[in-house]
Amino acid sequence: MTIQLCILRIFLVLNIYIINISIFINYKRCAWKKGRILTKTYKEINEKIEKGTALVLTAEEMIDYVEENGVSIAAEEVDVVTTGTFGPMCSSGAFLNFGHADPPIKFDHLWLNGVHAYHGNAAVDCYIGVTRMADKRPYEYGGGHVIEDLISKKEIRLRGISDTTDCYPLDEVDTNITIDDVNQAILCNPRNAYQRYVCAVNGTDKTMYTYMGKLLPHFGNAHYAGSGCLNPLTNDPDYETIGMGTRIFLGGGIGYVVGEGTQHNPKEGFGTLFVKGDLKQMTPKYLKGAKFEKYGVSMFCGLGVPIPILNEKMAEKTAIKDEDITTEIVDYGIPRRERPTIRKTNYKELKSGSVRINGKDVKCSSMSSLYYAREIAEELKLWIEKAKFFLNPPAEKLPTKRIFKSMKQTSKLKFVKDLKRKAIICYDDCDIKIVAKKIIEENMNHIIITDHDKKLKGIVTSFDVTKAIAENKSELENIITKRVITTTDNEPITIAARKMKTNQISALPVIDNHNKVQGIITSEDLM
C-alpha cells in the first residue's frame, strides 16, 4: 500500500506540474498575441538570412499576408519587409576625386560635359549636383545626366581652370575621363525618399512649368510623387529601424543612411533621408538624368530600405495600405510658401488615375515610377533571400521631434496688395465710346472689362480704342483682349513685375479666387 500510495502521489504531482506548465504556456501565448512577448533581434534575423530560412516579403505582399494571417502570425513568421521608391530626387549629387595632374592644378572652376561643378573643396575634388544645368544646353542636360553617363562607362569631358599658385602651377586642364579613371565617385544625396509628398495642381489661367511637371490651368491635371505603401519611411513612420548607418539599396548598389535628410519634417509626416553610396557599384537603370520642360534638370534615383520585423508593432506598420496614407492637393498657382490646400486625398485615390476637384474628375499622374519601385523592392528581397544583403541596426535613429523652420527674411517683401490701385471698369455690354470717355476722364491707359458681377472678361487699352475708332469699329467685342495675364493680392511684386516683362505688357488686373476684379497694378506703380 505504501508503494502504491507513493506512486499515486508522484502521479498527482506530475499532473499538477504538467497542468501548471500548460497554463504558463497558454498565458505566454496570450501575452504574445497581445504583442507583449514576441521580439526578434537583428542577429536572429541575419542568422536566418545566412541559413536561407528567412521569410522576406515586399511591402505590398505584407499587406496581403497580414490580412490573411493576422498581425500576430505575420510578426512571428515574417522576418523582413522590403520597400522601394523611384522618382526625381533633386537634392542629389556626387563627390568625385580626379587625382593630381602633372604639373599639379588646384581647380578654381571646372566643368563636366559642360556642367559647372562645385569646386570649393581640395585641389582636385568636386561635387556635381543633379540640378545644375549645362551652360550651353540648359533644360536639356545637367548634373544628373553626367552621373548617368559616368555609371554608363561613357567618356566625360573634364575641363578645369585655375589662377595658379606656387604649389599648383598648372592653369588649365582639358581631358576625357571615365568612372574608372577617378579615385572616388561617391553618390551623396542630402535629401531623398520623402515620406510622402503633396499632389500639385494649378488653379490659375495659365500653364505652369514646375518640378512637379507641367501643370495645366484651371485644375486641368494633377501630379503627385512617391510610391505610397512601398515608400520606405511610410513603413517605419516612427523611424524605429531606419537611421544613421542603415544599409540600403541605392541606385542598384549598396548604400547607407547618413542621417536625417534636409527639410526633415517628422511632425508633419514629411521625413527625409540623407544617403550615400559607391557610385561605381550603381547602374544607369536606377539612376537616370531627367529634364523638366521650362523648369530645369534633375535625376531619378532608386532607393529601397529593408524593414526588420522585430515585433508585432513593426508587422502592423509595414502592412499599411495606400488608402491610409493621406496627403494634400495643393494649388501651385499661388506663388507663396504656404500654398492653399484644395482638399485631403490618399494614395489609393492618387494611384487610381484621377482625383475629384470642385465636383470634377481631374486626370492624375505620378512623377515617380511605381513599376521601378516594385522592381527595387523585389530586387532587394532577392538579395536578402540569396544572403547577399544583411541587416544592421542604426547607430543613431532619425529624430522624430525636429521642428522644420522657414527661411528667415530680414528685408520686407512687398506684395501686389501694397501697390495696387483702383481699377477703372466697364461692363462687357457697353459701347466703345463709353470706354474711350473713361480713358479720358480717368486719365488711365487700361480699362478692365467685366460682367455685371465684376468677374473679369478682358482688358482694353487706349491704343486698342484709338485703333478701333480709326478702323470704324464700334463693338467692344472686336477689340477686347480676352486672354488676360492676371495677379492676386498676395503675389510678390517681383513676380508681378516678371509677368509684365515676360509677356511684354504694362498692367495686370488683380483678381480674387472667384475671378472678381480687386484692382490693377501697372508698370508705373512698380517704378
ChimeraX attribute file (.defattr): number of C-alpha atoms within 10 A of each C-alpha:
attribute: neighborCount
match mode: 1-to-1
recipient: residues
	/A:1	6
	/A:2	7
	/A:3	8
	/A:4	9
	/A:5	10
	/A:6	11
	/A:7	12
	/A:8	12
	/A:9	12
	/A:10	12
	/A:11	12
	/A:12	12
	/A:13	12
	/A:14	12
	/A:15	12
	/A:16	12
	/A:17	12
	/A:18	12
	/A:19	12
	/A:20	12
	/A:21	12
	/A:22	12
	/A:23	12
	/A:24	12
	/A:25	12
	/A:26	12
	/A:27	12
	/A:28	15
	/A:29	15
	/A:30	13
	/A:31	13
	/A:32	17
	/A:33	17
	/A:34	13
	/A:35	16
	/A:36	14
	/A:37	14
	/A:38	17
	/A:39	14
	/A:40	16
	/A:41	15
	/A:42	16
	/A:43	13
	/A:44	13
	/A:45	23
	/A:46	22
	/A:47	15
	/A:48	16
	/A:49	24
	/A:50	17
	/A:51	12
	/A:52	13
	/A:53	14
	/A:54	20
	/A:55	16
	/A:56	25
	/A:57	24
	/A:58	24
	/A:59	29
	/A:60	21
	/A:61	15
	/A:62	25
	/A:63	22
	/A:64	13
	/A:65	17
	/A:66	20
	/A:67	11
	/A:68	11
	/A:69	12
	/A:70	14
	/A:71	25
	/A:72	19
	/A:73	15
	/A:74	23
	/A:75	25
	/A:76	18
	/A:77	15
	/A:78	20
	/A:79	26
	/A:80	29
	/A:81	28
	/A:82	32
	/A:83	34
	/A:84	33
	/A:85	32
	/A:86	28
	/A:87	27
	/A:88	29
	/A:89	23
	/A:90	22
	/A:91	18
	/A:92	25
	/A:93	25
	/A:94	24
	/A:95	18
	/A:96	19
	/A:97	17
	/A:98	17
	/A:99	14
	/A:100	13
	/A:101	12
	/A:102	9
	/A:103	10
	/A:104	20
	/A:105	23
	/A:106	25
	/A:107	26
	/A:108	18
	/A:109	17
	/A:110	22
	/A:111	21
	/A:112	20
	/A:113	21
	/A:114	20
	/A:115	28
	/A:116	22
	/A:117	23
	/A:118	18
	/A:119	19
	/A:120	13
	/A:121	13
	/A:122	10
	/A:123	18
	/A:124	20
	/A:125	19
	/A:126	23
	/A:127	21
	/A:128	25
	/A:129	26
	/A:130	29
	/A:131	25
	/A:132	23
	/A:133	24
	/A:134	22
	/A:135	14
	/A:136	11
	/A:137	11
	/A:138	16
	/A:139	20
	/A:140	17
	/A:141	25
	/A:142	30
	/A:143	30
	/A:144	32
	/A:145	27
	/A:146	28
	/A:147	27
	/A:148	23
	/A:149	20
	/A:150	21
	/A:151	21
	/A:152	17
	/A:153	15
	/A:154	15
	/A:155	17
	/A:156	19
	/A:157	17
	/A:158	18
	/A:159	19
	/A:160	22
	/A:161	17
	/A:162	18
	/A:163	14
	/A:164	16
	/A:165	12
	/A:166	7
	/A:167	10
	/A:168	18
	/A:169	15
	/A:170	19
	/A:171	17
	/A:172	18
	/A:173	16
	/A:174	12
	/A:175	10
	/A:176	14
	/A:177	17
	/A:178	16
	/A:179	21
	/A:180	13
	/A:181	13
	/A:182	13
	/A:183	11
	/A:184	18
	/A:185	24
	/A:186	19
	/A:187	24
	/A:188	23
	/A:189	24
	/A:190	21
	/A:191	21
	/A:192	25
	/A:193	30
	/A:194	24
	/A:195	25
	/A:196	26
	/A:197	20
	/A:198	21
	/A:199	29
	/A:200	27
	/A:201	29
	/A:202	23
	/A:203	22
	/A:204	22
	/A:205	16
	/A:206	16
	/A:207	16
	/A:208	21
	/A:209	15
	/A:210	15
	/A:211	19
	/A:212	21
	/A:213	19
	/A:214	20
	/A:215	24
	/A:216	18
	/A:217	16
	/A:218	14
	/A:219	22
	/A:220	17
	/A:221	21
	/A:222	27
	/A:223	23
	/A:224	24
	/A:225	24
	/A:226	26
	/A:227	31
	/A:228	30
	/A:229	26
	/A:230	30
	/A:231	25
	/A:232	32
	/A:233	28
	/A:234	25
	/A:235	27
	/A:236	20
	/A:237	19
	/A:238	18
	/A:239	18
	/A:240	17
	/A:241	24
	/A:242	29
	/A:243	22
	/A:244	20
	/A:245	18
	/A:246	22
	/A:247	24
	/A:248	28
	/A:249	25
	/A:250	28
	/A:251	27
	/A:252	22
	/A:253	18
	/A:254	19
	/A:255	26
	/A:256	22
	/A:257	23
	/A:258	23
	/A:259	25
	/A:260	25
	/A:261	21
	/A:262	16
	/A:263	18
	/A:264	26
	/A:265	21
	/A:266	21
	/A:267	12
	/A:268	11
	/A:269	20
	/A:270	20
	/A:271	29
	/A:272	24
	/A:273	27
	/A:274	22
	/A:275	27
	/A:276	23
	/A:277	24
	/A:278	18
	/A:279	27
	/A:280	18
	/A:281	15
	/A:282	21
	/A:283	19
	/A:284	19
	/A:285	15
	/A:286	21
	/A:287	27
	/A:288	22
	/A:289	23
	/A:290	24
	/A:291	23
	/A:292	16
	/A:293	14
	/A:294	15
	/A:295	16
	/A:296	19
	/A:297	26
	/A:298	30
	/A:299	28
	/A:300	28
	/A:301	26
	/A:302	29
	/A:303	30
	/A:304	32
	/A:305	31
	/A:306	30
	/A:307	27
	/A:308	27
	/A:309	27
	/A:310	22
	/A:311	22
	/A:312	24
	/A:313	16
	/A:314	23
	/A:315	29
	/A:316	19
	/A:317	19
	/A:318	31
	/A:319	24
	/A:320	21
	/A:321	21
	/A:322	18
	/A:323	15
	/A:324	13
	/A:325	17
	/A:326	18
	/A:327	20
	/A:328	18
	/A:329	24
	/A:330	21
	/A:331	22
	/A:332	22
	/A:333	21
	/A:334	17
	/A:335	13
	/A:336	11
	/A:337	9
	/A:338	10
	/A:339	13
	/A:340	14
	/A:341	16
	/A:342	16
	/A:343	14
	/A:344	12
	/A:345	19
	/A:346	20
	/A:347	23
	/A:348	16
	/A:349	15
	/A:350	26
	/A:351	18
	/A:352	11
	/A:353	15
	/A:354	17
	/A:355	22
	/A:356	14
	/A:357	16
	/A:358	10
	/A:359	7
	/A:360	10
	/A:361	14
	/A:362	17
	/A:363	16
	/A:364	21
	/A:365	18
	/A:366	19
	/A:367	18
	/A:368	21
	/A:369	18
	/A:370	20
	/A:371	12
	/A:372	19
	/A:373	25
	/A:374	22
	/A:375	18
	/A:376	28
	/A:377	27
	/A:378	20
	/A:379	19
	/A:380	30
	/A:381	23
	/A:382	16
	/A:383	14
	/A:384	23
	/A:385	22
	/A:386	13
	/A:387	18
	/A:388	11
	/A:389	20
	/A:390	18
	/A:391	20
	/A:392	19
	/A:393	18
	/A:394	20
	/A:395	13
	/A:396	15
	/A:397	18
	/A:398	25
	/A:399	16
	/A:400	17
	/A:401	10
	/A:402	14
	/A:403	13
	/A:404	14
	/A:405	8
	/A:406	8
	/A:407	7
	/A:408	6
	/A:409	7
	/A:410	6
	/A:411	6
	/A:412	6
	/A:413	10
	/A:414	13
	/A:415	17
	/A:416	25
	/A:417	19
	/A:418	13
	/A:419	15
	/A:420	21
	/A:421	16
	/A:422	12
	/A:423	18
	/A:424	18
	/A:425	20
	/A:426	22
	/A:427	21
	/A:428	20
	/A:429	13
	/A:430	13
	/A:431	14
	/A:432	23
	/A:433	14
	/A:434	12
	/A:435	24
	/A:436	19
	/A:437	11
	/A:438	19
	/A:439	19
	/A:440	11
	/A:441	9
	/A:442	11
	/A:443	11
	/A:444	13
	/A:445	19
	/A:446	25
	/A:447	24
	/A:448	27
	/A:449	28
	/A:450	20
	/A:451	15
	/A:452	11
	/A:453	10
	/A:454	19
	/A:455	18
	/A:456	25
	/A:457	19
	/A:458	22
	/A:459	24
	/A:460	23
	/A:461	21
	/A:462	18
	/A:463	11
	/A:464	20
	/A:465	22
	/A:466	13
	/A:467	13
	/A:468	17
	/A:469	14
	/A:470	9
	/A:471	9
	/A:472	9
	/A:473	15
	/A:474	14
	/A:475	14
	/A:476	22
	/A:477	15
	/A:478	11
	/A:479	18
	/A:480	20
	/A:481	16
	/A:482	13
	/A:483	11
	/A:484	17
	/A:485	19
	/A:486	22
	/A:487	26
	/A:488	25
	/A:489	18
	/A:490	16
	/A:491	17
	/A:492	18
	/A:493	21
	/A:494	13
	/A:495	14
	/A:496	23
	/A:497	19
	/A:498	11
	/A:499	18
	/A:500	17
	/A:501	12
	/A:502	9
	/A:503	9
	/A:504	9
	/A:505	13
	/A:506	17
	/A:507	24
	/A:508	25
	/A:509	27
	/A:510	26
	/A:511	19
	/A:512	15
	/A:513	9
	/A:514	9
	/A:515	18
	/A:516	17
	/A:517	24
	/A:518	20
	/A:519	23
	/A:520	26
	/A:521	26
	/A:522	20
	/A:523	14
	/A:524	8
	/A:525	13
	/A:526	13
	/A:527	5
